Structure formats: structure tokens, C-alpha cells
């Protein structure tokens, strides 16, 4: 069974907006809207996680890496 509630429409500048009741809140920053006849369908856009978020979820490696010699660089003549 689908829950139904009335919601208020209002103007936000030159746009029409709708107040979404708390029980229908979407866990998203963006939505897509499409129209089918007289119905508007609003769907959340799944956000692509940032590189920092992806890396923070990775398990640490349990590998001992060998020491690598890192001699200072030699000066170069650039003419």
C-alpha cells in the first residue's frame, strides 16, 4: 500500500516548489524529475563517492614493503 499525503506548493523565485513531508524525505542532494501524463516522478540521484570516501573504506594492507634507495637528485643544466 502506498502512503499518501497532501503537500503545499509554493514559489521560490521563478520556480514552483513542493514541501516534502518528513516521512517522504529523500537521502540525497539531487533528484531527477520526469513527467508521465499528469504525474511527476521524483527520484533521488545516487551520488558517486569521492576518492577520499572510497579510500577511507579500504582495509589496510598487511604487507612489508622493501626499503627503496632515494638518493638526492643531481642538478641539471637546462639551457
C-alpha positions as CSV (number, residue, x, y, z in Angstrom):
1,X,0.0,0.0,0.0
2,X,1.3,3.4,-0.9
3,X,1.3,6.2,1.7
4,X,-0.4,9.4,0.5
5,X,-0.2,12.9,2.0
6,X,-1.2,16.4,0.7
7,X,1.8,18.8,0.3
8,X,1.9,22.5,-0.2
9,X,3.2,24.1,-3.4
10,X,4.9,27.5,-3.3
11,X,7.0,29.9,-5.4
12,X,10.8,30.0,-5.0
13,X,11.8,32.9,-7.3
14,X,10.5,31.9,-10.7
15,X,10.3,28.2,-9.8
16,X,7.4,26.2,-8.3
17,X,8.5,24.1,-5.4
18,X,6.9,21.5,-3.2
19,X,7.3,20.9,0.5
20,X,8.2,17.3,1.0
21,X,6.8,15.9,4.3
22,X,9.4,14.5,6.7
23,X,8.2,10.8,6.2
24,X,9.0,11.2,2.5
25,X,12.4,12.8,2.9
26,X,15.0,11.6,0.4
27,X,18.6,10.8,1.4
28,X,20.1,12.7,-1.5
29,X,21.4,16.1,-2.5
30,X,19.9,15.9,-6.0
31,X,16.8,14.3,-7.7
32,X,15.6,13.7,-11.2
33,X,12.1,14.6,-12.2
34,X,10.1,13.2,-15.0
35,X,6.6,13.7,-16.1
36,X,4.2,10.8,-17.1
37,X,0.9,12.3,-18.1
38,X,-0.2,14.5,-15.1
39,X,2.1,12.7,-12.7
40,X,5.6,14.0,-11.6
41,X,8.0,11.3,-10.6
42,X,10.9,12.4,-8.3
43,X,13.8,10.0,-7.8
44,X,17.0,10.5,-5.8
45,X,20.2,10.7,-7.7
46,X,22.8,8.4,-6.2
47,X,25.9,10.4,-5.6
48,X,29.3,9.0,-6.7
49,X,31.5,8.7,-3.7
50,X,34.6,10.9,-3.7
51,X,38.1,9.3,-3.9
52,X,38.7,10.1,-0.2
53,X,35.5,8.3,0.8
54,X,36.4,5.2,-1.3
55,X,39.9,5.2,0.2
56,X,38.6,5.6,3.7
57,X,36.6,2.3,3.3
58,X,39.7,0.2,2.3
59,X,41.2,-2.2,4.7
60,X,44.9,-1.5,5.5
61,X,47.5,-3.7,3.7
62,X,49.4,-6.1,5.8
63,X,52.5,-6.1,3.5
64,X,56.0,-5.1,4.4
65,X,57.4,-3.1,1.5
66,X,61.2,-3.1,0.9
67,X,63.2,0.0,1.6
68,X,64.0,1.9,-1.7
69,X,67.1,4.0,-2.0
70,X,66.1,7.6,-2.7
71,X,69.3,9.5,-3.5
72,X,69.1,13.2,-3.9
73,X,68.6,14.4,-7.4
74,X,71.6,15.7,-9.4
75,X,71.5,19.3,-10.7
76,X,70.6,19.6,-14.4
77,X,71.8,22.2,-16.9
78,X,68.7,23.4,-18.6
79,X,69.6,25.8,-21.5
